[in-house]
């Protein structure tokens, strides 16, 4: 399910009438909380926004690596997504089993 978050979608499932899981917005908030202390450049956010406006993936990618401040930022995103989803794992498996069993 964490791949859904990395693609920009919610990672949610239904249990009865209740929706459970993690929204993309919540994931983005967790990424922001992780990255904020790593923003040491006063222009990082501005450069990221300007790169997005220009659709300059290369510049945005460079700022991404700078801000995430990790040798493998994708692994950090995966860990954040998994950490958010872990509390919902058992209920998600039960929901999948129920859907597969339901005639």
N, C-alpha and C positions, 0 to 999 in steps of 0.2 A: 504493500500500500504506500510505502514511502516514495516510490517512484511517481505516484500521482502528485504528491506535493512538489517534487522536484520539477515536474512538468507544468506546474501552475494550477493544478486542480485540487479540489478538496479530497481528502482521504476519509470518507465517511461511509457508514453503513446503517441500515435500519434494523432495530430490534423492537418488534411490535410496532408501536406508533412513534417510538423515540428514535431520533437521529443521533448517532454517536460517532466519535472520531475526531479528526483534526481538520479544521478549515485551512485553506491556503493563507488566509489573512492571519491566522494564529501562527502558522509556520513562518510567515514573513516577519511577524513580530519577534519570534524567537531568534531569527537570523539577525534582525536589527539589534536585539539585546546582546547577542554574541559579538557582533561587529563593532558596535559603538565604541568600546574601549580601544579597539584597534585603529580607530580613525585618528591618526597622528598628524595627517596633513590637513591644514585648514581649508584646502580646496578639493578634497577627495569627493565629497558629496556633490559639489558643484560640477566637477569634472565628469562624474558619473551621470548626472542629469543632462549635461550638455552632450555627452557621448550618446545617450539614449535619444535625445532630440535629433542628433545628426544621423542616428542609426549606425553609429560607428562601433561595431562589435569589438574590434581590436582594442580601442581605447577603453571601452567599458570592461573588457576582460582584464586589462592591466590594472584598472582601479579595483576590480573585484579581488584580484590576488593581493594587492596592496592592503586593502581594508580587512580582508579575512585573516591576514597575518598568520598563515599556516602553510607548511610545505605542500599540503594537499587540501585545498579549500573544499573540494567536492566531498571529501571524506568527512569534513566537519559538517557540511550540510546534511549528509546522510545520517550522521550520528544525531544531529539535532532532530531530524524527522523521526528517527527510530525512538529517541527518548520521549518525544511527544506522543507517539503512537503506542508505546509499550503498555500504558494503563488500559488500553482498549483491546489488547490482543485476544484475551480469552473470550470476550463478548463477540469480537469479530469472527473468531473461529466458530463459535456457536451459531452465529447468524448465517455463516456460509453453509454449515452443516444442515441447518434447518431449511435453507433455500434448496439445497441439493436433495433433501429428503421429501420436500413438499411435492405432492403429485400435481 
